[in-house]
Amino acid sequence: MYKGTSAHTEEVSSPLEKVYRFVDSHRDEFLQGLSKLLAQPSISTLGVGINETAKMLMDVMEESGLRTRKIETSGHPLIYGDAVVGPDKPTVLIYGHYDVQPVEPIDAWATPPFQPTIRDGRIYARGAGDNKGQLYAQLMGIRSLTEILGNVPANVKCIFEGEEENGSPHLEQVVMDNKSLLKADLAITADGPLHESGRPLIVFGVRGMVYVELTARGANRDLHSGNWGGPIANPVWRLVRLLNSMKDVKAGRVNVSGFYDRIKPITVEEMKALRAIPLDREGISRELGIRLSELPEGEDYYTKLMTEPTLNICGIYGGYTGAGTKTIIPSKATAKLDARLVPDQDPGEVFGRLEKHVAEHGEGIEIKKLGSMRPSRTPLDNPFSSVIADAMRSATKKEPIIYPSLGASLPDYIFTRILGIPSFITPYANHDESNHAPNENLKIENFIQGTKCCASILTHLAGDRR
C-alpha cells in the first residue's frame, strides 16, 4: 500500500490517479447509466427483455470506446466488443452476463425490482449486483481510461452473455467456434460478492456443478390414506430412503460410489491461502440465524467451501402441503439436488455415478440431469496474480484476500480449459448483495470502487504502474 506524503503526492500526479478522479467526478452520470440498464428487464429463463437489453448494452460499449457486434446463438445472443492498442501489450478478456434471475417472490421486494431505487447508499434492483452492476463498472472503467488516456493501455476483449442464469448452454460452443477472435493472455470476471470484511478479493477458480431431479411415482392418482394405507407404497417414503442412502449427513460425506474419484489435492500454497482468510463465525451466525456450533472453524470452513465437493437437496415436494389436514398417499414425489464439484471431477462422470446409485438404491425412481458445469482452477503462483494484487491495492488502498476458489459455479472452465488461459475473478459487489433474492442491491461505493479497479487492473497489466 502507498505510504508517506511523498508517495501520495507522486501518485496524485499519475495518469491513473487522474482516471480515479474522473470516476469520482462522473459518479452521478455513471449511476444514471447503470439505473437505465437495471430498469430494463432481462430474465433469461423467461426470455423477457433480452434483445432490448442486448441493444442497450451494445450502445454503452460503443460509447465506452469498444468496437461491438452481436454473436447470435440458437438461444440468447452474446455481445462481443474490443479495443486493440498493439501486439506489444497483453490482451485481457473480460467476461460478464447481462441476464438476471426471475424476481419472485415479488411481494418481498421493498420497491419494484425493475425500478432502480437508491436508499442508504445502495442501489436496489434485480441485477444490481449480479451482474449488471459489476459489468457496467467494468465498462465505465474502460470508458474512464479512454477519456483520460485517449485509449485503453492494454488490449481489451469483452464477451457478455445473456444465458448465464440459465446455465450458459451456448457459451462453450460460441467460444470453441471463435477461438481466434477470443485469443487472450488472461481472463477477468467481475461477479459475486466481496469478503464480509469489505476487503477486495482475487479468486482463482470455481467449483463445478451437476443439477439433477429425482422423481418417485406411485399410483396413478392420490389415494385416501385410510382406504389404501398399508398395502399401497408411498412414493415419498421411497424417495426419502433413497436420499438418506446418498449421504452420511453426520459425517458430511457423500455415499455415492466413486463420487470422490479424481479429486485433485490442494497445494501447499492453496492451504496457506485458506488459513489466511479471516472468518467471522459469530457474524455469520447472527446474519444467517443459525447456531454457532453448526459452523466449522478456521481453515476447515473455507476448505469445505472451496476445495471439497458437496451433494445438496435444493427442494423436495410431494402430496399435500397446504393448511390443515388432507389424508392422502401421494401419487408422486420429487426432489432437486445439486452436486458442487472440484478439480478434476467431471460432471458427466459424476452424473453417471449418481445414476448408478439411484438404479441400485431407488428402484423405479427416475433421475434427470437438468444442468452441469465443469470446475476450474488457476494456480496461485501465476505471474499475473501479483500484478492484479498491486492494481487492487492501488484502487482500493486495501490488501486483497486470496481465494483459491469460489464455492459457487461460473463458466470459468471456458477460459482455463478451452482457451487455455489463466482466469481471475475480481468481484466488486458487497457481501450482502442479496443476489438471486428479493431486494438485490449494490453499494454505490462498491460500484465506484469496481470502476476504479477495472481501470487499475488494465493499467497495471499494461506495465504502467505509475
Sine and cosine of phi, psi and omega as CSV:
sin_phi,cos_phi,sin_psi,cos_psi,sin_omega,cos_omega
0.00,0.00,0.37,-0.93,-0.03,-1.00
-0.96,0.28,0.69,-0.72,-0.05,-1.00
-0.74,-0.68,0.60,-0.80,0.13,-0.99
1.00,0.05,0.41,-0.91,-0.06,-1.00
-0.93,0.37,-0.68,0.73,-0.06,-1.00
-0.90,0.43,-0.64,0.77,0.02,-1.00
-0.90,0.44,-0.63,0.78,0.01,-1.00
-0.92,0.40,-0.67,0.75,-0.01,-1.00
-0.89,0.46,-0.66,0.75,0.02,-1.00
-0.89,0.45,-0.64,0.77,-0.05,-1.00
-0.93,0.38,-0.60,0.80,-0.03,-1.00
-0.86,0.51,-0.56,0.83,-0.06,-1.00
-1.00,0.09,-0.04,1.00,-0.09,-1.00
-0.98,0.20,0.41,-0.91,0.08,-1.00
-0.84,0.54,-0.61,0.79,-0.02,-1.00
-0.92,0.40,-0.62,0.79,0.04,-1.00
-0.91,0.41,-0.54,0.84,0.09,-1.00
-0.90,0.44,-0.60,0.80,0.07,-1.00
-0.90,0.44,-0.69,0.72,0.03,-1.00
-0.85,0.52,-0.68,0.73,-0.01,-1.00
-0.92,0.38,-0.58,0.81,0.07,-1.00
-0.88,0.48,-0.68,0.73,0.03,-1.00
-0.87,0.49,-0.72,0.69,0.00,-1.00
-0.88,0.48,-0.66,0.75,-0.06,-1.00
-0.97,0.26,-0.28,0.96,-0.02,-1.00
-0.93,-0.38,0.29,0.96,-0.08,-1.00
-0.86,0.51,-0.66,0.75,-0.01,-1.00
-0.90,0.43,-0.66,0.75,0.04,-1.00
-0.90,0.44,-0.68,0.73,0.01,-1.00
-0.90,0.43,-0.64,0.77,0.02,-1.00
-0.91,0.42,-0.60,0.80,0.05,-1.00
-0.89,0.45,-0.68,0.74,0.04,-1.00
-0.90,0.44,-0.67,0.74,0.04,-1.00
-0.89,0.45,-0.67,0.74,0.01,-1.00
-0.87,0.50,-0.63,0.77,0.03,-1.00
-0.89,0.46,-0.67,0.74,0.00,-1.00
-0.92,0.38,-0.64,0.77,-0.01,-1.00
-0.94,0.35,-0.47,0.88,-0.01,-1.00
-0.95,0.31,-0.28,0.96,0.00,-1.00
-1.00,-0.01,0.93,-0.38,0.03,-1.00
-0.87,0.49,0.53,-0.85,0.06,-1.00
-0.43,-0.90,0.90,0.43,-0.07,-1.00
-1.00,0.02,0.96,-0.26,-0.15,-0.99
-0.92,0.40,-0.63,0.78,-0.05,-1.00
-0.91,0.41,-0.40,0.91,0.01,-1.00
-0.97,-0.25,-0.14,0.99,-0.03,-1.00
0.94,0.34,0.47,0.88,-0.09,-1.00
-1.00,-0.10,0.86,-0.51,0.17,-0.99
0.95,0.30,0.22,0.98,-0.09,-1.00
-0.90,0.43,-0.79,0.61,-0.06,-1.00
-0.90,0.43,-0.61,0.79,0.03,-1.00
-0.90,0.44,-0.66,0.75,0.01,-1.00
-0.93,0.37,-0.65,0.76,0.03,-1.00
-0.86,0.51,-0.68,0.73,0.03,-1.00
-0.90,0.43,-0.69,0.73,0.01,-1.00
-0.89,0.46,-0.67,0.74,0.00,-1.00
-0.90,0.43,-0.66,0.75,0.03,-1.00
-0.87,0.49,-0.64,0.77,0.03,-1.00
-0.89,0.45,-0.68,0.73,0.02,-1.00
-0.89,0.45,-0.66,0.75,-0.01,-1.00
-0.90,0.43,-0.68,0.73,0.04,-1.00
-0.88,0.48,-0.68,0.74,0.01,-1.00
-0.92,0.40,-0.39,0.92,0.00,-1.00
-1.00,0.04,0.00,1.00,0.06,-1.00
0.99,-0.15,0.26,0.97,-0.01,-1.00
-0.97,-0.22,0.71,-0.71,0.17,-0.98
-0.97,0.25,0.79,-0.61,-0.26,-0.97
-0.79,-0.61,0.58,-0.82,0.14,-0.99
-0.46,-0.89,0.34,-0.94,-0.02,-1.00
-0.99,-0.13,0.69,-0.72,0.09,-1.00
-0.94,-0.34,0.94,-0.35,-0.06,-1.00
-0.98,0.22,0.52,-0.85,0.13,-0.99
-0.74,-0.67,0.04,-1.00,0.09,-1.00
-0.96,0.27,-0.11,0.99,0.10,-0.99
-0.91,-0.41,-0.83,-0.55,-0.01,-1.00
-1.00,-0.04,0.53,-0.85,-0.10,-1.00
-0.96,0.27,0.43,-0.90,0.19,-0.98
-0.99,-0.17,0.53,-0.85,0.03,-1.00
-0.93,-0.37,0.81,-0.59,-0.01,-1.00
-0.91,-0.41,0.61,-0.79,0.11,-0.99
-0.51,-0.86,0.48,-0.88,0.04,-1.00
-0.54,-0.84,0.35,-0.94,0.15,-0.99
-0.62,-0.79,0.93,-0.36,-0.11,-0.99
-0.94,-0.33,0.81,-0.59,-0.04,-1.00
-0.95,-0.32,-0.30,0.96,0.04,-1.00
0.41,-0.91,0.42,-0.91,-0.05,-1.00
-0.94,0.34,-0.25,0.97,-0.02,-1.00
-1.00,0.09,-0.04,1.00,-0.01,-1.00
-0.94,-0.35,0.51,-0.86,0.04,-1.00
-0.92,0.39,0.41,-0.91,0.01,-1.00
-0.94,-0.34,0.83,-0.55,-0.04,-1.00
-0.95,-0.32,0.82,-0.57,0.05,-1.00
-0.99,-0.14,0.89,-0.45,-0.01,-1.00
-0.98,-0.20,0.81,-0.58,0.00,-1.00
-0.93,-0.37,0.56,-0.83,0.12,-0.99
-0.27,-0.96,-0.01,-1.00,0.05,-1.00
-0.64,-0.77,0.61,-0.79,-0.05,-1.00
-0.98,-0.20,-0.02,1.00,0.06,-1.00
-1.00,0.02,0.34,-0.94,-0.05,-1.00
-0.74,-0.68,0.20,-0.98,0.04,-1.00
-0.97,0.24,0.37,-0.93,0.20,-0.98
-0.84,0.53,0.30,-0.95,-0.16,-0.99
-0.98,-0.18,-0.16,0.99,-0.06,-1.00
-0.89,0.46,0.55,-0.83,0.03,1.00
-0.99,0.16,0.85,-0.52,-0.12,-0.99
-0.89,0.46,-0.54,0.84,-0.06,-1.00
-0.97,0.26,-0.10,0.99,0.04,-1.00
-1.00,0.02,-0.10,0.99,0.02,-1.00
-0.99,0.12,0.70,-0.71,0.06,-1.00
-0.95,0.30,-0.55,0.84,0.09,-1.00
-0.70,-0.71,0.39,-0.92,-0.06,-1.00
-0.81,0.58,0.66,-0.75,-0.12,-0.99
-0.91,0.42,-0.42,0.91,0.04,-1.00
-0.93,-0.37,0.47,0.88,0.14,-0.99
-0.84,-0.54,0.99,0.13,-0.10,-0.99
-0.79,0.61,0.76,-0.65,-0.06,-1.00
-0.73,-0.68,0.75,-0.66,0.03,-1.00
-0.98,-0.18,0.83,-0.56,0.12,-0.99
-0.48,-0.88,0.63,-0.78,0.03,-1.00
0.80,0.60,0.63,0.78,0.10,-1.00
0.97,0.23,0.26,0.97,0.02,-1.00
-0.76,-0.65,0.47,-0.88,0.13,-0.99
-0.96,-0.28,0.83,-0.56,-0.07,-1.00
-0.97,-0.25,0.80,-0.60,0.07,-1.00
0.01,-1.00,0.42,-0.91,0.13,-0.99
-0.91,0.41,0.78,-0.63,-0.03,-1.00
1.00,-0.06,-0.06,1.00,-0.05,-1.00
-0.85,0.52,-0.70,0.71,0.03,-1.00
-0.99,-0.14,-0.54,0.84,-0.15,-0.99
-0.77,-0.63,1.00,-0.08,0.02,1.00
-0.74,-0.67,0.17,0.99,-0.10,-0.99
-0.89,0.46,-0.63,0.77,-0.01,-1.00
-0.90,0.44,-0.67,0.74,-0.02,-1.00
-0.97,0.26,-0.61,0.80,0.07,-1.00
-0.88,0.48,-0.71,0.70,-0.03,-1.00
-0.91,0.41,-0.57,0.82,0.08,-1.00
-0.87,0.49,-0.66,0.75,0.05,-1.00
-0.86,0.50,-0.71,0.70,-0.03,-1.00
-0.92,0.40,-0.62,0.78,0.03,-1.00
-0.94,0.34,-0.47,0.88,0.13,-0.99
-0.90,0.43,-0.68,0.73,0.04,-1.00
-0.91,0.42,-0.69,0.72,0.01,-1.00
-0.88,0.47,-0.67,0.74,-0.03,-1.00
-0.90,0.44,-0.65,0.76,0.07,-1.00
-0.88,0.48,-0.70,0.71,-0.02,-1.00
-0.90,0.44,-0.66,0.76,-0.01,-1.00
-0.90,0.43,-0.66,0.76,-0.09,-1.00
-1.00,0.05,-0.67,0.74,-0.10,-1.00
-0.99,-0.13,-0.22,0.98,-0.06,-1.00
1.00,-0.01,-0.26,0.96,0.04,-1.00
-0.18,-0.98,0.16,-0.99,0.09,-1.00
-0.97,0.23,0.55,-0.84,-0.04,-1.00
-0.97,0.24,-0.41,0.91,0.04,-1.00
-0.86,-0.51,0.35,-0.94,0.10,-0.99
-0.92,0.39,0.72,-0.69,-0.05,-1.00
-0.83,-0.56,0.73,-0.68,0.17,-0.99
-0.79,-0.61,0.74,-0.67,-0.01,-1.00
-0.89,-0.46,0.66,-0.76,0.13,-0.99
-0.70,-0.72,0.90,-0.44,-0.05,-1.00
-0.87,-0.49,0.83,-0.56,-0.07,-1.00
-0.97,-0.26,0.31,-0.95,-0.02,-1.00
-0.92,-0.39,0.36,0.93,-0.06,-1.00
-0.68,-0.73,0.25,0.97,-0.05,-1.00
-0.88,0.48,-0.64,0.77,-0.01,-1.00
-0.96,0.27,-0.05,1.00,0.05,-1.00
-0.92,-0.40,0.29,0.96,0.06,-1.00
1.00,-0.05,0.14,0.99,0.01,-1.00
0.77,0.64,0.79,0.61,-0.11,-0.99
-0.92,0.39,-0.34,0.94,-0.07,-1.00
-0.90,-0.43,-0.06,1.00,-0.07,-1.00
-0.89,0.45,-0.70,0.72,-0.05,-1.00
-0.85,0.52,-0.72,0.69,-0.03,-1.00
-0.92,0.40,-0.64,0.77,0.03,-1.00
-0.88,0.48,-0.69,0.72,0.00,-1.00
-0.92,0.40,-0.66,0.75,0.03,-1.00
-0.89,0.46,-0.59,0.81,-0.01,-1.00
-0.98,0.21,-0.25,0.97,-0.09,-1.00
-0.77,-0.64,0.63,0.78,-0.03,-1.00
-0.86,0.51,-0.63,0.78,-0.01,-1.00
-0.92,0.38,-0.70,0.71,0.01,-1.00
-0.87,0.49,-0.62,0.79,-0.11,-0.99
-0.99,-0.12,0.15,0.99,0.01,-1.00
-0.84,0.55,0.77,-0.64,-0.06,-1.00
-0.44,-0.90,0.16,-0.99,0.03,-1.00
-1.00,-0.02,-0.47,0.88,0.03,-1.00
-0.33,-0.95,0.31,-0.95,0.04,-1.00
-0.89,-0.46,0.59,-0.81,0.05,-1.00
-0.80,-0.59,0.76,-0.65,0.08,-1.00
-0.82,-0.57,0.75,-0.66,0.12,-0.99
-0.95,-0.31,0.98,-0.17,-0.02,-1.00
-0.41,-0.91,0.51,-0.86,0.03,-1.00
1.00,-0.01,0.06,-1.00,-0.05,-1.00
-1.00,-0.08,0.35,-0.94,0.16,-0.99
-0.96,0.29,0.15,-0.99,0.17,-0.99
-0.90,0.44,0.48,-0.88,-0.06,-1.00
-0.87,0.49,-0.33,0.95,0.05,-1.00
-0.96,0.27,-0.24,0.97,-0.06,-1.00
1.00,0.00,-0.10,1.00,0.03,-1.00
-0.95,0.32,0.54,-0.84,0.01,-1.00
-0.92,0.39,0.38,-0.92,-0.01,-1.00
-0.86,-0.52,0.55,-0.84,0.27,-0.96
-0.85,-0.52,0.90,-0.43,-0.10,-1.00
-0.95,-0.32,0.72,-0.69,-0.15,-0.99
-0.96,-0.28,0.11,0.99,0.01,-1.00
0.03,-1.00,-0.04,-1.00,0.01,-1.00
-0.59,-0.81,0.39,-0.92,0.19,-0.98
-0.99,0.16,0.46,-0.89,0.10,-0.99
-1.00,0.03,-0.17,-0.99,-0.06,-1.00
-0.35,-0.94,0.54,-0.84,0.27,-0.96
-0.79,-0.61,0.77,-0.63,0.00,-1.00
-0.91,-0.42,0.81,-0.58,-0.06,-1.00
-0.76,-0.65,0.35,-0.94,0.09,-1.00
-0.83,-0.55,0.76,-0.65,0.05,-1.00
-0.94,-0.33,0.69,-0.72,0.01,-1.00
-0.73,-0.68,0.85,-0.53,0.10,-1.00
-0.95,-0.30,0.76,-0.65,-0.04,-1.00
-0.90,-0.44,0.56,-0.83,0.05,-1.00
-0.87,-0.50,-0.82,-0.58,0.02,-1.00
-0.92,0.38,0.18,-0.98,-0.04,-1.00
-0.98,0.20,0.05,1.00,0.07,-1.00
-0.34,-0.94,0.29,-0.96,0.12,-0.99
-0.90,0.44,0.62,-0.78,-0.06,-1.00
-0.88,-0.48,0.51,-0.86,0.10,-0.99
-0.89,0.46,0.82,-0.57,-0.11,-0.99
-0.96,0.28,-0.25,0.97,0.09,-1.00
-1.00,0.05,-0.69,0.73,-0.03,-1.00
-0.95,0.31,-0.46,0.89,-0.10,-0.99
-0.86,-0.51,-0.19,0.98,-0.07,-1.00
-0.91,0.42,0.73,-0.68,-0.05,-1.00
0.89,-0.46,-0.94,0.34,-0.02,-1.00
-0.98,0.20,-0.36,0.93,-0.07,-1.00
-0.97,-0.23,0.79,-0.61,-0.03,-1.00
-0.96,0.30,0.53,-0.85,0.01,-1.00
-0.98,-0.17,0.86,-0.51,-0.04,-1.00
-0.91,0.41,-0.40,0.92,0.03,-1.00
-0.91,0.41,-0.69,0.73,0.05,-1.00
-0.88,0.47,-0.64,0.77,0.02,-1.00
-0.87,0.48,-0.68,0.73,0.00,-1.00
-0.92,0.39,-0.66,0.75,0.01,-1.00
-0.89,0.46,-0.66,0.75,0.04,-1.00
-0.88,0.48,-0.66,0.75,0.03,-1.00
-0.89,0.45,-0.74,0.68,0.00,-1.00
-0.87,0.50,-0.65,0.76,0.01,-1.00
-0.90,0.44,-0.51,0.86,0.00,-1.00
-0.97,0.25,-0.28,0.96,-0.13,-0.99
-1.00,0.07,-0.31,0.95,-0.07,-1.00
-0.48,-0.88,0.68,-0.73,0.18,-0.98
-1.00,0.02,0.99,-0.14,-0.13,-0.99
-0.90,0.44,-0.66,0.75,-0.04,-1.00
-0.89,0.46,-0.68,0.74,0.00,-1.00
-0.99,0.12,-0.26,0.97,-0.02,-1.00
0.94,0.33,0.49,0.87,-0.07,-1.00
-0.85,-0.53,0.69,-0.72,0.02,-1.00
-0.97,0.24,0.73,-0.68,-0.06,-1.00
-0.99,-0.16,0.36,0.93,0.04,-1.00
-1.00,0.07,0.84,-0.55,-0.06,-1.00
-0.84,0.54,0.76,-0.65,0.04,-1.00
0.99,0.15,0.02,1.00,-0.07,-1.00
-0.87,0.49,-0.57,0.82,-0.07,-1.00
-1.00,-0.08,0.14,0.99,0.06,-1.00
-0.91,0.41,0.53,-0.85,0.13,-0.99
0.91,0.41,0.43,0.90,0.09,-1.00
-0.99,0.10,0.82,-0.57,-0.03,-1.00
-0.98,0.20,0.82,-0.57,-0.01,-1.00
-0.89,0.46,0.55,-0.83,0.06,-1.00
-0.97,0.25,0.44,-0.90,-0.06,-1.00
-1.00,0.06,0.19,-0.98,0.06,-1.00
-0.88,0.48,-0.65,0.76,0.00,-1.00
-0.90,0.43,-0.64,0.77,0.01,-1.00
-0.92,0.39,-0.63,0.78,0.04,-1.00
-0.91,0.42,-0.64,0.77,0.06,-1.00
-0.88,0.48,-0.66,0.76,0.01,-1.00
-0.91,0.42,-0.65,0.76,0.03,-1.00
-0.87,0.49,-0.66,0.75,-0.02,-1.00
-0.93,0.37,-0.40,0.91,-0.06,-1.00
-1.00,0.05,-0.16,0.99,-0.04,-1.00
-0.97,0.23,0.83,-0.56,0.02,-1.00
-0.92,0.39,0.59,-0.81,-0.02,-1.00
-0.74,-0.67,0.86,-0.50,0.06,-1.00
-0.97,-0.23,0.99,0.13,-0.05,-1.00
-0.88,0.47,-0.66,0.75,0.00,-1.00
-0.89,0.46,-0.67,0.74,0.02,-1.00
-0.90,0.44,-0.68,0.74,0.03,-1.00
-0.90,0.43,-0.65,0.76,0.02,-1.00
-0.86,0.51,-0.70,0.71,0.01,-1.00
-0.92,0.39,-0.69,0.72,-0.06,-1.00
-0.89,0.45,-0.66,0.75,-0.09,-1.00
-1.00,-0.04,-0.20,0.98,-0.01,-1.00
0.93,0.36,0.57,0.82,0.02,-1.00
-0.88,-0.48,0.34,-0.94,-0.01,-1.00
-0.92,0.39,0.61,-0.79,0.01,-1.00
-0.87,0.50,-0.54,0.84,-0.02,-1.00
-0.92,0.39,-0.29,0.96,0.01,-1.00
-0.98,0.17,-0.21,0.98,-0.07,-1.00
-0.99,-0.15,0.76,-0.65,0.10,-1.00
-0.89,0.45,0.34,-0.94,-0.02,-1.00
-0.98,-0.20,0.49,-0.87,0.19,-0.98
0.76,0.65,-0.71,-0.70,-0.08,-1.00
-0.89,0.46,-0.42,0.91,-0.01,-1.00
-0.89,0.46,-0.57,0.82,0.03,-1.00
-0.87,0.49,-0.78,0.63,-0.06,-1.00
-0.97,0.22,-0.46,0.89,0.10,-1.00
-0.89,0.46,-0.71,0.71,0.03,-1.00
-0.91,0.41,-0.61,0.79,-0.07,-1.00
-0.96,0.28,-0.58,0.81,-0.18,-0.98
-0.94,-0.34,-0.46,0.89,-0.20,-0.98
-0.84,-0.54,0.02,1.00,0.00,-1.00
-0.87,-0.49,0.58,-0.81,0.05,-1.00
-0.98,0.21,0.31,-0.95,0.01,-1.00
-0.70,-0.71,0.28,-0.96,0.21,-0.98
-0.72,-0.69,0.91,-0.42,-0.18,-0.98
-0.85,-0.53,0.67,-0.75,0.12,-0.99
-1.00,0.02,0.92,-0.39,-0.01,-1.00
-0.99,0.15,-0.51,0.86,-0.02,-1.00
-0.15,-0.99,0.49,-0.87,0.05,-1.00
-0.58,-0.81,0.73,-0.69,-0.06,-1.00
-0.45,-0.89,0.45,-0.89,0.03,-1.00
0.17,-0.99,0.65,-0.76,0.04,-1.00
0.98,0.22,-0.42,-0.91,-0.11,-0.99
-1.00,-0.03,0.78,-0.62,0.02,-1.00
-0.76,-0.66,0.26,0.97,-0.01,-1.00
-0.99,0.11,-0.18,-0.98,-0.02,-1.00
-0.95,0.31,0.46,-0.89,0.05,-1.00
0.95,0.31,-0.45,-0.89,-0.08,-1.00
-0.88,-0.47,0.48,-0.88,0.14,-0.99
-0.43,-0.90,0.95,-0.32,-0.16,-0.99
-1.00,0.03,0.99,-0.13,-0.04,-1.00
-0.68,-0.73,0.33,-0.94,0.30,-0.95
-0.98,-0.22,0.93,-0.36,-0.06,-1.00
-0.87,0.49,0.48,-0.88,0.04,-1.00
-1.00,0.06,-0.28,0.96,-0.08,-1.00
-0.41,-0.91,0.53,-0.85,0.11,-0.99
-0.67,-0.74,0.62,-0.78,-0.07,-1.00
-0.72,-0.69,0.58,-0.81,0.11,-0.99
-0.70,-0.71,0.57,-0.82,0.08,-1.00
-0.90,-0.44,0.74,-0.67,-0.06,-1.00
-0.78,-0.63,0.54,-0.84,0.23,-0.97
-0.83,-0.56,0.61,-0.79,0.11,-0.99
-0.91,-0.40,0.87,-0.50,0.09,-1.00
-1.00,0.02,0.73,-0.68,-0.16,-0.99
-0.89,-0.45,0.44,-0.90,0.01,-1.00
-0.85,-0.53,0.33,-0.94,0.07,-1.00
-0.84,0.54,0.67,-0.74,0.01,1.00
-0.94,-0.34,0.68,0.73,0.04,-1.00
-0.93,0.38,0.61,-0.79,0.00,-1.00
-0.95,-0.30,0.81,-0.59,-0.05,-1.00
-0.84,0.54,-0.64,0.77,0.01,-1.00
-0.91,0.42,-0.65,0.76,0.00,-1.00
-0.93,0.37,-0.66,0.75,0.02,-1.00
-0.91,0.42,-0.65,0.76,0.05,-1.00
-0.87,0.49,-0.64,0.77,0.05,-1.00
-0.87,0.49,-0.63,0.77,0.05,-1.00
-0.90,0.44,-0.69,0.72,0.02,-1.00
-0.90,0.44,-0.66,0.75,0.00,-1.00
-0.88,0.48,-0.68,0.73,0.01,-1.00
-0.91,0.41,-0.65,0.76,0.01,-1.00
-0.90,0.44,-0.67,0.74,0.01,-1.00
-0.89,0.45,-0.66,0.76,0.01,-1.00
-0.89,0.45,-0.57,0.82,-0.06,-1.00
-1.00,0.10,-0.50,0.87,-0.13,-0.99
-0.89,-0.46,-0.10,1.00,-0.02,-1.00
-0.65,-0.76,0.90,0.44,-0.08,-1.00
-0.78,0.63,0.79,-0.62,0.03,-1.00
1.00,0.10,-0.14,0.99,0.02,-1.00
-0.99,0.10,0.74,-0.68,-0.05,-1.00
-1.00,0.01,0.57,-0.82,0.11,-0.99
-0.80,-0.60,0.71,-0.70,-0.02,-1.00
-0.73,-0.68,0.73,-0.69,0.06,-1.00
-1.00,0.08,0.83,-0.56,-0.02,-1.00
-0.98,-0.20,-0.25,0.97,0.01,-1.00
0.05,-1.00,0.32,-0.95,0.03,-1.00
-0.34,-0.94,0.34,-0.94,0.06,-1.00
-0.43,-0.90,0.62,-0.78,-0.02,-1.00
-0.98,0.20,0.52,-0.85,0.15,-0.99
-0.96,0.29,0.26,-0.96,-0.04,-1.00
-0.46,-0.89,0.53,-0.85,0.01,-1.00
-0.44,-0.90,0.73,-0.68,0.13,-0.99
-0.96,-0.27,0.72,-0.69,-0.01,-1.00
-0.85,0.52,0.60,-0.80,-0.03,-1.00
-0.91,0.42,-0.43,0.90,-0.06,-1.00
-1.00,0.00,0.27,0.96,0.05,-1.00
-0.86,0.51,0.68,-0.73,-0.07,-1.00
-0.84,0.54,-0.48,0.88,-0.02,-1.00
-0.95,0.31,-0.34,0.94,-0.14,-0.99
-0.90,0.44,-0.66,0.75,-0.01,-1.00
-0.93,0.36,-0.53,0.85,0.03,-1.00
-0.92,0.39,-0.70,0.71,0.02,-1.00
-0.90,0.44,-0.62,0.78,0.04,-1.00
-0.88,0.47,-0.69,0.72,0.05,-1.00
-0.87,0.49,-0.65,0.76,-0.02,-1.00
-0.90,0.44,-0.64,0.77,-0.02,-1.00
-0.95,0.30,-0.55,0.83,0.11,-0.99
-0.88,0.47,-0.66,0.75,-0.01,-1.00
-0.89,0.46,-0.70,0.72,-0.09,-1.00
-0.98,0.20,-0.54,0.84,-0.13,-0.99
-0.95,-0.33,-0.29,0.96,-0.10,-0.99
0.86,0.52,0.49,0.87,0.04,-1.00
-0.75,-0.66,0.41,-0.91,0.03,-1.00
-0.99,0.12,0.85,-0.53,0.00,-1.00
-0.94,0.34,0.49,-0.87,0.08,-1.00
-0.99,-0.14,0.66,-0.75,-0.01,-1.00
-1.00,-0.09,0.84,-0.54,0.12,-0.99
-0.95,-0.31,0.90,-0.44,0.10,-0.99
-0.86,0.52,-0.47,0.88,-0.02,-1.00
-0.30,-0.95,0.41,-0.91,0.27,-0.96
-0.99,0.12,0.43,-0.90,0.14,-0.99
-0.97,0.23,-0.41,0.91,-0.06,-1.00
-1.00,0.06,-0.10,-0.99,-0.07,-1.00
-0.84,-0.54,0.66,-0.75,0.13,-0.99
-0.64,-0.76,0.34,-0.94,0.02,-1.00
-0.97,0.23,0.74,0.67,-0.04,-1.00
-0.92,0.38,-0.50,0.86,-0.02,-1.00
-0.87,0.48,-0.41,0.91,0.04,-1.00
-0.82,0.58,-0.62,0.78,-0.05,-1.00
-1.00,0.07,-0.72,0.70,-0.09,-1.00
-0.97,0.25,-0.56,0.83,-0.08,-1.00
-0.99,-0.14,-0.66,0.75,-0.08,-1.00
-1.00,0.04,-0.73,0.68,0.03,-1.00
-1.00,0.06,-0.31,0.95,0.05,-1.00
0.93,0.36,0.58,0.82,-0.02,-1.00
-0.84,-0.54,0.42,-0.91,0.08,-1.00
-0.92,0.39,0.49,-0.87,-0.05,-1.00
-0.71,-0.71,0.67,-0.74,-0.05,-1.00
-0.76,-0.64,0.67,-0.74,0.06,-1.00
-0.95,-0.31,0.83,-0.56,-0.03,-1.00
-0.83,-0.57,0.99,0.14,-0.07,-1.00
-0.94,0.33,0.49,-0.87,0.01,-1.00
-0.86,-0.51,-0.20,0.98,-0.08,-1.00
-0.97,0.24,0.48,-0.88,0.05,-1.00
-0.92,0.40,0.43,-0.90,-0.08,-1.00
-0.85,0.53,-0.57,0.82,-0.03,-1.00
-0.98,-0.21,0.72,0.69,-0.04,-1.00
-0.95,0.32,-0.29,0.96,0.00,-1.00
0.84,0.54,0.62,0.78,0.07,-1.00
-0.91,0.41,0.58,-0.82,-0.07,-1.00
0.95,0.31,0.08,1.00,-0.07,-1.00
-0.78,-0.62,0.20,-0.98,0.12,-0.99
-0.88,0.48,0.46,-0.89,0.03,-1.00
0.88,0.47,0.59,0.81,0.13,-0.99
-0.82,0.57,0.62,-0.78,-0.10,-1.00
-0.46,-0.89,0.29,-0.96,0.08,-1.00
-0.66,-0.75,0.82,-0.57,0.09,-1.00
-0.89,0.45,0.70,-0.71,-0.04,-1.00
-0.88,0.47,-0.62,0.79,0.03,-1.00
-0.90,0.43,-0.55,0.84,0.07,-1.00
-0.92,0.38,-0.63,0.78,0.05,-1.00
-0.88,0.48,-0.73,0.69,0.01,-1.00
-0.91,0.41,-0.67,0.74,0.03,-1.00
-0.89,0.46,-0.63,0.77,0.04,-1.00
-0.89,0.45,-0.62,0.79,0.05,-1.00
-0.88,0.47,-0.69,0.72,0.02,-1.00
-0.92,0.39,-0.63,0.78,0.00,-1.00
-0.88,0.48,-0.69,0.72,0.02,-1.00
-0.86,0.51,-0.73,0.68,0.01,-1.00
-0.88,0.48,-0.65,0.76,-0.02,-1.00
-0.93,0.36,-0.67,0.74,-0.02,-1.00
-0.88,0.47,-0.72,0.69,0.00,-1.00
-0.90,0.44,-0.61,0.79,-0.01,-1.00
-0.93,0.36,-0.72,0.70,-0.01,-1.00
-0.91,0.40,-0.64,0.77,0.02,-1.00
-0.89,0.45,-0.51,0.86,0.02,-1.00
-0.97,0.24,-0.12,0.99,0.04,-1.00
1.00,-0.09,0.03,1.00,0.00,-1.00
-0.98,-0.22,0.99,-0.15,-0.05,-1.00
-0.96,-0.29,0.39,0.92,-0.03,-1.00
-0.92,0.40,0.00,0.00,0.00,0.00
